[in-house]
Amino acid sequence: GVVTASAADKAGQTSKELKQMDHAPTTGMPAIDDIIDNFSLLDEWDDRYRYVIELGRGMSALPEIHRCDANKVQGCASQVWLATTARFDGEQPVLHFCGDSDAHIVRGLVAILLSVVSGQPADQILAADPIALFERLGLREHLTPQRSNGFRSMVARIRADAQQALATRPLSASADA
């Protein structure tokens, strides 16, 4: 399981709401391949900026309970929150993320990042290279160094969460490997 019902109840949520939150990051979000295709169709950087902001607007709202210091990403100029849940159904923990930012462009960057990693097994998250994708989309050269560093901080946080999930998976799952 993800979070015990009692922990969810203490937080004032039902387990049904928690389950919906697990899948919120991918709800309504285009697949990363579609995002890449759409980027290639947009020639002007103004259009690409608008598209990134639009991706952020398409993300599900982050429940207020997840806007806490523990979920705040350090190293970002604007405020960024990333909430992580892990499911230990098979050998690999599968991580789901939801996030938000107080800056429109950064919220869009969160959306792009989550489209790469959310709903993926921990080992695939660790193998993925969102920073290379960030550069391939031309975002690094068109955003301030502060924004690029913030994106790196988000990636580092997601990788740390994936490593933590691997380290804390139930022993029976790792014994079968």
N, C-alpha and C positions, 0 to 999 in steps of 0.2 A: 504493500500500500504506500500511500504518499504521506499523509498526515493523519494522525488518529482523529476520530470524530470528536473526542474530548478536547483536543487542542483547537480544533476548528470551532467547537462550541464556546470555549473560553474566549476565543477571538470574536465571538458574536456572529459567527457564520455557520450555516448548516453545511453538512458534507456535500449536499447537492450543489450549493453555490461554489464550494471549493473545487468540485469536479469541473464546473463550467470554467473557472479561472484557469485550470490546467490547460484547457484548449483555447483560451482566449487569444494567445499571441498569433495563432495561425488562422483564426477565423477571419475570413474576408481578405486575408493577405495573399497577394499573388505569390506564386512560386518564384524562387530566386532566378530560375532560367527565364521566366517571363519578365522579371525586372531587368535582367541583363539585355534581353531583346528590346524592351521598351527604351532603355538607355541608348541603344545603338540606333534607334529610329529618330531620336532627338538630336539635332545638330547643334542647336544653340544652347549655351550654358544656362541662360535664363530659363529655358524650357525644362532643362534637367533639374535645376533648383526647384522649380515649381512642382515637378514630378516627385522629387524627394519629399517635399513638404506634404504633397498629396498622399504619399505612402504613409507618412506619420499620422495624417488625419484619418486614414483608413484603419488604423490600429484600434483595437478595443481599449476602452478606458481602463486604466490601472485602478483596481479597487483601493480605496483610501487606506485600508489596513496595511497595504504594502508600501505606502509612502512613509517609510521609517528610516532611521539612520542606518540600520543593519542592511538595508537594500540600496542605500545610496552608493553610487560609484565614485570613488575617490579619484582625483586627477582629471576631472571634467570641469571646464570653466562654468558651464551651466549646470543646473541640477539634473541629475539622471538617476533613475531608480530602476533596478533590475531585480525581479523576484523569480526565484527558481524553485521548481518542484521536480523531484526525481521519482520515477516508478521503477521498482525492482521486480519486474515480472519475469524476465528471462535471465540469461547470464550477464547481459549488459544493462546497466541502469539507463533508462531513457529520460532525458531531461526536457522539461517544458519551461519556457521563459515568458514573462510578460514584463513590459517596461514602459517608461514614460520619461519625458523631459519637459522642462518649462520653456525650452527654445524649439520653435517649429522645425528648423533644419535638423537639429539634433534628434528630435522625435522621429524624423524621417530616417536618419542614420540608424537609430535603434530598430526601426521597422526592417530595414535592409539586413542588419545583423541577425535579427531574430528569424528572418525568412531563411537564413542559412543554417542556423543551429537548433531552433526550437523543434522539439519532437524527434530529435536524433539521439541515437545511442551515444553514451559518453565517449567511447573510443573514436567515433566518427567526428564528434565535436573537437576532440583533441587533434585529429588528423586534418581537419579543415583549416583553410588559410584565409580567413575573412579579410586580413590586411592586404593580401595580394589582390583579392577581389576589389577592395576599396581603391587600390591603385589602378587596377585594370579599368574600372569605371571612370577613372580620371578625377576621382573625388579629392585625393590628396593634393593634387596641383591646383585645384580650384577652391579649396577651403583653407581657412587660416591654419597655421601650425597648431594653434590651441585646439581647434576642432579635431585635427588629425590625432593629436595626443590623447584627446578625450576618447576617440574611437578605439585607440590602442588600449586605453584603460578599460573600456567596456569588454574588449576581446580578452584581456588578461583576467578580468573578473569571471567571465563565462568559462574560460579554461580552468580556472581555480575551482569553480563549482563542479565541473565535470570530473576533475581529479579527486575532489572530495567525495563525490558520489561513488567513484570506483573504489576509493579507500574504505568506504563505509557500507559497501554492499554486503548482504548477508553471506556468511561463510559457506553455506550450502551451495550458493550460486557459483562462487569461485572454486570450490572443491571439485565441481563437475567439469571445469574448464580443462 
